[in-house]
Amino acid sequence: MLTLKVAGLATFLSLFLGVAAAYALTKWRFPGRDLLDAVFTLPMVMPPTVLGYYLLVLIGRRSLLGGWLQETLGITLMFTWWGAVLASTVVALPLVFKSARAALESVAREYENAARTLGQGELAVFLRVSLPLALPGVLAGGMLAFARAMGEFGATLMVAGNLPGRTQTLSLAVYSAVQAGNDLLANSLVLVISLLCIVILWATSRLLQPKYTNR
Amino acid sequence: MPRVVPSLIALSLLLVFPALSSAGELIVSAAASLTDAFSDIEPAFEEANPDVDVIMNFASSGSLYHQIEQGAPADVYASANPRWMDRAVANGFADTAAVRIFARNALVLAVPAGNPAGVAGMEDLTDNRVAMIGIGTPQTVPAGQYAKSALTAAGLYETLRGKYIFGESVRQVLDYLARGEVDCGFVYRTDAVNAGDSVHILAEIPLENPVTYPIAVLFGTTKPAAERFVDFVTSERGTELLEARGFKRP
């Protein structure tokens, strides 16, 4: 249940951030655009341990950001399930960003311009034209992000730790079960995760099927 | 163009197969707390045995045992407590006669530099100032197992349940201590000593069973060098290198 909570929140956050970033990069052309694109995609290809280390340095109790959060807001991310959410969001973000960007790029500009001539503001154009047209792609990205967030392991282990009942998500529980030689538990957990992932992938492919075929 | 394909396949095979150990390679699976000492022993041994290339594999003793159980290639196993070595012997991965105790260590309660939570000793662990206690996962990390028995003996283990931050190896606990992510933690004396100024030792924890390190050549090995490595570790030279890193003689 903790796993679903963490993965759900991470998906929500990465959808919000990913779509916003994708829209900004689709709409405006500015120097460094490709660099930003690379930065948003980076967590997809970076080793989880490297990400974990970055996060450790970023939000640790003695780091600038982590120290500031603790001093001023009294928030600690280390060893809490929020730390797990952060780690999962970082790895899930590229999936949303990539699919949202592809989907938004493929929205025909004529529709957006037509809406503008009808006196719609930029936000309205985005919410009522671009986003609905790109929605299947964005949702598919969200589904994949959810699956990826659910399976997040490396960075989570370093930042949130492996605390039973507090930060131990399904994938960490599998690791612990295997380490302790508890094969029965490991098998059942693996089965649950595999089934969930299969369902998600099936739903994603259904989402991406074109509604109207022209042939 | 098609003539390129076989050479590409050959190349990819070459890239994949070094993973399988070759004749002169010796894979040593050693407990995480031995990282520094065995990193010193490795070049010293290789200097005396130029034909051997030692490959070190460091992790928690429990993880290493499970790797061996699952058929991972390893020639020598050094664990941080007799429990995992006993299991290796019981399940036919090593011979009782081949097991040798080569070093001793002590469990300590340590704090990050500056002692931010103001811990003075075991009696302070129940205090509200102490929110996070680093400890190895008792099921797989010997240091965690030792700490758990000491805390249980003091009647504290269950009381402190909400404060534990479990590390996957004693080195992870040490890292959390060095970074000040936990208020205090249980590590080996050697770990705390090697961490230098970033970690401060508060107290040595008295234990029923002393911390002893067994080493053994594994049954599956075909390497004559495995015996030589164990001999080297238990020799006077090996013992000196271990002592230089804070270990005690067996």
Chai-1 contact restraints between the chains, C-beta under 6 A:
chainA,res_idxA,chainB,res_idxB,connection_type,confidence,min_distance_angstrom,max_distance_angstrom,comment,restraint_id
A,G60,B,R179,contact,1.0,0.0,6.0,A-B,restraint_1
A,G60,B,E181,contact,1.0,0.0,6.0,A-B,restraint_2
A,R61,B,G180,contact,1.0,0.0,6.0,A-B,restraint_3
A,R61,B,E181,contact,1.0,0.0,6.0,A-B,restraint_4
A,R62,B,G180,contact,1.0,0.0,6.0,A-B,restraint_5
A,M78,B,E181,contact,1.0,0.0,6.0,A-B,restraint_6
A,F79,B,I165,contact,1.0,0.0,6.0,A-B,restraint_7
A,G161,B,I165,contact,1.0,0.0,6.0,A-B,restraint_8
A,N162,B,F166,contact,1.0,0.0,6.0,A-B,restraint_9
A,Q179,B,S63,contact,1.0,0.0,6.0,A-B,restraint_10
A,Q179,B,T140,contact,1.0,0.0,6.0,A-B,restraint_11
A,A180,B,Q139,contact,1.0,0.0,6.0,A-B,restraint_12
